């Protein structure tokens, strides 16, 4: 799907220096220790600015607030002479995570960039800053942060962060339709993940190569990467629903619309974030149109338009899916209108691939070309689809809350990776 398949691999919150606890929202709500006064004050100032600009009480979260002005909040940083830089950076990263979760992307970006400046030797905030700059379509700054984060992580031998930086950087090239560079980064990340025993990240590399094959129209290669990613992902890995969605997208892009729609119906309830859901629903509209399911298409197309009005992140890809579905159903004027809106948004966010595909669709519609027919499911689809549905069912029943915390606490520790990964035990079996 259009959004990054590695979005759930955000680097963990930076742990605070030894004397404070790791900073999270629960700590913000019940902080009373003197050595956490800085975090408490910074948090209060950010929240006060947001609430004042939204014109709402602190407890009312029903209205989306505008981006806050952080001059007052960052004045707190300049006055924090008595605090260690690592603790200040930890506080900023935690607030950035909260701001991103509440869709204050500019706020989140400014906070994590400040953390990166305060701790120039730490790769984690630099990589997070690159991801947030990419989300706000500031691609030049994103690339600079990725390069810095990867170099720092490699010099410190923090291999998980190094692999993540490669994956994020590859997705940046993917969004700009620089496919050869994207593939080079993905394959480098996959090699590093195998070398250092990071099984899940090796799966992410194959997942990203699947999305690349989808855009390039290579079904056989995409199916191969889908199988590898599914075999490498842990049972409760956050990207499992997105992997099934991206395999369904591969099917739809190659004309297997009915087969794709069956999988998308299983995925839809499991993905709720607006910037991700708009892509899922757009692909449902594409597959429903291709399968000549007009009722299913109308419902999906209406939701795409609604979600695109909430956030423009990934909205161009959702609108493009709805445009292709309209074209399949013979709704020429609607297809052109949706494709034009997709192209405008893609131009604003420098998504070159969507611009190209939207332009091609408009030309095909104006030439009154016949829509593609729904193809029979490919060989091998039935077994892979059963595996996908089974994994989705197991993922949806994953432990939550206290049960999930206990599971993580008692799960077996991974063996330390070696330079050749010979001691990790999974490399040979996964090949």
VOGU-3710 file (C-alpha; in Angstrom, 3 decimals, decimal comma):
1> xxxxxxxxxx> 0,000/0,000/0,000  1,074/3,545/-0,412  1,906/4,268/3,031  5,132/2,892/4,319  5,096/-0,799/5,219  7,454/0,034/8,046  5,384/2,680/9,721  4,900/0,613/12,847  8,663/0,235/13,227  9,077/3,643/14,752
11> xxxxxxxxxx> 12,153/3,603/16,995  11,163/3,024/20,588  10,974/6,019/22,850  14,475/6,957/23,941  14,944/5,792/27,529  15,571/8,554/29,995  18,856/8,897/31,820  19,194/6,449/34,708  17,431/8,465/37,416  14,098/9,211/35,606
21> xxxxxxxxxx> 11,750/6,512/34,346  11,136/6,110/30,586  8,796/8,972/29,790  5,285/8,132/28,499  1,782/9,501/28,715  1,061/7,725/31,986  4,023/9,442/33,598  2,863/12,804/32,252  -0,447/12,341/34,069  0,954/11,386/37,442
31> xxxxxxxxxx> 4,365/13,035/37,637  5,217/14,340/41,078  8,950/13,791/41,450  11,153/16,829/41,580  13,656/15,538/39,002  10,866/15,334/36,390  9,832/18,962/36,768  11,243/19,913/33,380  9,170/17,341/31,513  6,062/18,285/33,434
41> xxxxxxxxxx> 6,457/21,973/32,625  7,212/21,371/28,948  4,258/19,031/28,659  1,921/21,532/30,341  3,010/24,321/28,018  2,515/22,292/24,871  -0,930/21,141/26,010  -1,931/24,663/27,085  -1,022/26,107/23,683  -2,914/23,381/21,832
51> xxxxxxxxxx> -6,010/23,710/24,002  -6,056/27,501/23,843  -5,813/27,554/20,068  -8,581/24,975/19,766  -10,836/27,016/22,062  -11,781/23,977/24,100  -11,453/22,587/27,610  -8,467/20,390/28,369  -10,564/17,235/28,674  -12,503/17,691/25,413
61> xxxxxxxxxx> -10,821/15,760/22,597  -13,718/15,730/20,144  -12,387/18,534/17,905  -9,096/18,368/16,029  -6,924/21,229/17,263  -4,734/23,303/14,932  -0,964/23,078/15,061  0,350/24,911/18,130  2,997/27,604/18,156  5,843/26,211/20,211
71> xxxxxxxxxx> 7,845/29,366/21,009  6,721/29,323/24,635  7,284/25,605/24,998  10,792/25,728/23,554  11,666/28,618/25,846  11,481/25,928/28,515  14,312/24,081/26,743  16,543/27,146/26,733  16,016/27,504/30,483  16,782/23,882/31,275
81> xxxxxxxxxx> 20,423/24,466/32,170  20,278/22,255/35,226  19,097/19,148/33,399  21,063/16,594/31,453  20,702/16,830/27,699  19,729/13,164/27,372  16,805/13,604/29,744  15,608/16,713/27,910  15,836/14,838/24,593  13,894/11,904/26,071
91> xxxxxxxxxx> 11,133/14,298/27,143  10,966/15,850/23,684  10,749/12,476/21,938  7,918/11,390/24,230  5,991/14,606/23,524  6,688/14,155/19,803  5,147/10,672/19,971  2,048/12,046/21,684  1,776/14,882/19,143  2,086/12,496/16,190
101> xxxxxxxxxx> -0,538/10,166/17,658  -2,881/13,170/17,830  -2,050/14,290/14,252  -0,003/17,362/15,236  2,703/16,509/12,713  4,465/19,869/12,718  4,604/19,852/16,507  5,930/16,292/16,528  8,581/17,171/13,955  9,832/20,246/15,818
111> xxxxxxxxxx> 10,048/18,344/19,105  12,002/15,397/17,730  14,331/17,619/15,690  15,104/19,544/18,874  15,880/16,216/20,544  18,215/15,327/17,666  20,041/18,655/18,010  20,375/18,204/21,785  21,864/14,701/21,415  23,819/14,826/18,136
121> xxxxxxxxxx> 25,413/11,447/18,767  22,127/9,527/19,061  20,757/8,108/15,781  17,208/7,403/17,041  15,775/10,969/17,054  17,454/11,682/13,713  15,701/8,699/12,103  12,350/9,663/13,648  12,852/13,217/12,368  13,425/11,854/8,873
131> xxxxxxxxxx> 10,212/9,847/9,020  8,191/12,845/10,194  9,722/15,129/7,559  8,709/12,561/4,955  5,160/12,519/6,303  4,998/16,311/5,930  6,409/16,014/2,364  9,685/17,809/3,205  11,735/15,231/1,339  15,092/17,019/1,217
141> xxxxxxxxxx> 15,240/17,430/4,990  13,988/13,862/5,432  16,821/12,517/3,305  19,364/14,494/5,305  18,071/13,065/8,579  18,052/9,512/7,184  21,649/9,783/6,013  22,741/11,174/9,370  20,805/8,565/11,349  22,153/5,672/9,273
151> xxxxxxxxxx> 25,739/6,886/9,580  25,448/7,304/13,362  23,747/3,931/13,822  26,395/2,164/11,763  29,277/3,811/13,622  27,703/2,823/16,966  26,817/-0,673/15,672  23,142/-0,120/16,492  22,083/-2,435/13,726  18,327/-2,326/14,244
161> xxxxxxxxxx> 18,299/1,461/13,862  20,655/1,196/10,893  18,301/-1,230/9,129  15,289/0,955/9,888  17,047/3,990/8,433  17,705/2,063/5,207  14,069/0,959/5,001  12,732/4,475/5,582  15,191/5,951/3,090  14,130/3,380/0,525
171> xxxxxxxxxx> 10,485/4,299/0,992  11,363/7,954/0,434  12,838/6,998/-2,959  9,754/4,852/-3,623  7,430/7,823/-3,075  9,494/9,864/-5,515  9,255/7,023/-8,088  13,023/6,487/-7,928  12,574/2,738/-8,087  16,144/1,604/-8,654
181> xxxxxxxxxx> 17,335/3,549/-5,594  14,404/2,263/-3,532  15,211/-1,338/-4,476  18,881/-0,831/-3,646  18,024/0,441/-0,151  15,500/-2,343/0,478  17,913/-5,065/-0,564  20,712/-3,537/1,541  18,330/-3,495/4,520  17,402/-7,137/3,895
191> xxxxxxxxxx> 21,043/-8,208/3,760  21,832/-6,337/6,977  18,765/-7,821/8,695  19,870/-11,354/7,790  23,456/-10,655/8,795  22,536/-9,341/12,235  19,686/-11,716/13,014  16,755/-9,284/12,727  14,137/-11,660/11,361  11,170/-9,259/11,466
201> xxxxxxxxxx> 13,119/-6,517/9,709  14,129/-8,994/7,006  10,388/-9,550/6,548  9,851/-5,803/6,278  12,456/-5,623/3,513  10,564/-8,294/1,549  7,297/-6,477/2,306  8,710/-3,274/0,835  9,945/-5,143/-2,226  6,388/-6,460/-2,624
211> xxxxxxxxxx> 5,040/-2,884/-2,803  7,744/-2,047/-5,322  6,759/-5,025/-7,487  3,113/-3,902/-7,270  3,905/-0,504/-8,728  6,102/-2,055/-11,415  3,436/-4,617/-12,341  5,466/-7,775/-11,672  3,007/-10,243/-10,126  5,302/-13,281/-9,879
221> xxxxxxxxxx> 8,036/-11,345/-8,086  5,539/-9,643/-5,797  3,973/-12,967/-4,819  7,414/-14,348/-4,006  8,178/-11,406/-1,689  4,736/-11,722/-0,052  5,424/-15,367/0,789  8,837/-14,545/2,244  7,527/-11,647/4,317  4,658/-13,735/5,685
231> xxxxxxxxxx> 7,053/-16,498/6,700  9,397/-14,061/8,469  6,850/-11,910/10,300  6,069/-12,925/13,898  2,463/-13,919/14,587  1,500/-10,634/16,253  3,735/-8,357/14,199  1,997/-4,975/13,633  2,493/-5,041/9,858  0,648/-8,335/9,213
241> xxxxxxxxxx> -2,653/-6,653/8,120  -0,722/-4,234/5,909  1,142/-7,110/4,278  -2,139/-8,847/3,387  -3,483/-5,540/2,084  -0,420/-5,038/-0,094  -0,714/-8,524/-1,529  -4,364/-7,736/-2,349  -3,202/-4,528/-4,012  -0,753/-6,571/-6,104
251> xxxxxxxxxx> -3,684/-8,738/-7,220  -5,827/-5,719/-8,121  -3,027/-4,028/-10,047  -2,747/-7,164/-12,168  -6,481/-7,459/-12,856  -7,415/-10,138/-10,281  -10,142/-7,940/-8,838  -12,476/-10,501/-7,242  -9,566/-12,288/-5,602  -8,259/-8,968/-4,251
261> xxxxxxxxxx> -11,658/-7,910/-2,921  -12,015/-11,084/-0,847  -8,774/-10,326/0,994  -9,488/-6,614/1,350  -12,786/-7,354/3,091  -10,834/-9,243/5,761  -8,266/-6,441/6,133  -10,594/-3,428/6,280  -11,720/-3,774/9,940  -8,113/-4,078/11,150
271> xxxxxxxxxx> -6,706/-0,773/9,828  -8,163/2,395/11,320  -5,620/5,248/11,081  -6,935/7,848/8,625  -3,751/8,080/6,541  -3,718/4,278/6,180  -7,434/3,619/5,887  -7,810/5,979/2,925  -5,482/3,695/0,958  -7,293/0,525/2,046
281> xxxxxxxxxx> -10,712/1,898/1,116  -9,340/3,270/-2,172  -8,110/-0,193/-3,080  -11,500/-1,655/-2,144  -13,067/0,834/-4,558  -10,566/-0,203/-7,253  -11,217/-3,928/-6,753  -15,001/-3,530/-6,433  -15,127/-1,542/-9,660  -13,023/-4,104/-11,474
291> xxxxxxxxxx> -15,245/-6,917/-10,158  -18,323/-4,930/-11,312  -19,660/-4,651/-7,746  -21,303/-1,241/-8,073  -22,858/-1,200/-4,586  -19,548/-2,028/-2,899  -17,787/0,557/-5,035  -20,188/3,377/-4,108  -19,747/2,796/-0,388  -15,955/2,703/-0,671
301> xxxxxxxxxx> -15,702/5,703/-3,009  -17,804/7,871/-0,690  -15,582/6,971/2,246  -12,435/7,741/0,234  -13,699/11,248/-0,490  -14,578/11,762/3,167  -11,189/10,556/4,423  -9,346/12,643/1,817  -11,035/15,740/3,264  -9,657/14,897/6,729
311> xxxxxxxxxx> -5,987/14,451/5,803  -4,080/14,752/2,540  -1,443/12,187/3,560  -1,842/9,224/1,160  -5,156/10,711/0,011  -3,951/10,880/-3,596  -3,507/7,090/-3,694  -6,940/6,491/-2,240  -8,535/8,841/-4,772  -6,624/7,168/-7,598
321> xxxxxxxxxx> -8,013/3,770/-6,532  -11,543/5,186/-6,557  -10,899/6,729/-9,998  -9,802/3,386/-11,423  -12,887/1,723/-9,944  -15,135/4,370/-11,525  -13,439/3,809/-14,888  -14,043/0,055/-14,631  -17,744/0,713/-14,056  -17,967/3,065/-17,047
331> xxxxxxxxxx> -18,383/6,243/-14,956  -16,131/8,344/-17,174  -16,757/11,833/-15,781  -16,427/10,628/-12,199  -13,204/8,809/-13,020  -11,686/11,950/-14,557  -12,770/14,092/-11,604  -11,313/11,718/-9,010  -8,089/11,260/-11,002  -7,689/15,041/-11,337
341> xxxxxxxxxx> -8,077/15,471/-7,582  -5,554/12,697/-7,000  -3,097/14,353/-9,380  -3,440/17,734/-7,628  -2,738/16,205/-4,225  0,151/14,142/-5,598  1,677/17,253/-7,138  1,470/19,039/-3,781  3,201/16,151/-2,019  5,649/15,273/-4,833
351> xxxxxxxxxx> 4,260/11,752/-5,312  5,480/11,232/-8,868  4,029/7,762/-9,345  0,463/8,846/-8,547  0,821/11,807/-10,908  1,884/9,485/-13,718  -0,855/6,915/-13,114  -3,564/9,571/-12,771  -2,478/11,169/-16,046  -2,552/7,775/-17,793
361> xxxxxxxxxx> -6,035/7,057/-16,437  -7,380/10,417/-17,622  -5,956/9,810/-21,109  -7,475/6,308/-21,250  -10,841/7,645/-20,169  -10,795/10,462/-22,717  -9,932/7,952/-25,461  -12,917/5,872/-24,264  -10,800/2,767/-23,838  -12,590/-0,303/-22,533
371> xxxxxxxxxx> -11,934/-1,059/-18,864  -9,886/-4,177/-18,059  -11,775/-7,422/-17,485  -11,746/-9,272/-14,164  -9,232/-12,106/-14,429  -9,492/-15,522/-12,804  -7,351/-15,941/-9,694  -3,735/-16,937/-10,443  -2,321/-20,344/-9,620  -1,049/-20,438/-6,070
381> xxxxxxxxxx> -3,531/-17,789/-4,941  -5,816/-20,170/-3,013  -3,087/-21,480/-0,699  -1,571/-18,048/-0,083  -4,998/-16,468/0,497  -5,868/-19,157/3,081  -2,600/-18,470/4,874  -3,275/-14,711/4,803  -6,786/-15,108/6,250  -5,496/-17,483/8,926
391> xxxxxxxxxx> -2,756/-15,041/9,937  -5,245/-12,178/10,079  -7,472/-14,194/12,387  -4,601/-15,010/14,705  -3,403/-11,399/14,617  -6,860/-10,036/15,437  -7,024/-12,299/18,522  -3,643/-11,075/19,782  -3,238/-10,451/23,539  -3,848/-6,879/24,640
401> xxxxxxxxxx> -3,225/-4,805/27,726  -1,780/-6,651/30,726  -1,767/-9,981/28,862  0,364/-8,499/26,092  2,779/-6,986/28,603  3,175/-10,315/30,371  3,734/-12,060/27,037  6,525/-9,626/26,137  8,035/-9,958/29,607  8,276/-13,747/29,459
411> xxxxxxxxxx> 9,027/-14,287/25,784  12,354/-16,030/25,128  15,327/-13,761/24,625  16,895/-13,675/21,167  20,476/-14,902/20,928  23,014/-12,130/20,396  23,643/-11,661/16,662  27,048/-12,365/15,237  28,712/-10,800/12,239  27,686/-13,763/10,057
421> xxxxxxxxxx> 24,345/-14,492/11,752  25,441/-18,139/11,978  24,428/-18,248/15,644  20,907/-16,874/15,215  19,388/-20,160/14,115  16,778/-18,735/11,757  18,759/-17,683/8,730  19,184/-21,112/7,196  15,613/-22,146/7,912  14,181/-18,999/6,331
431> x> 16,200/-19,283/3,149
//
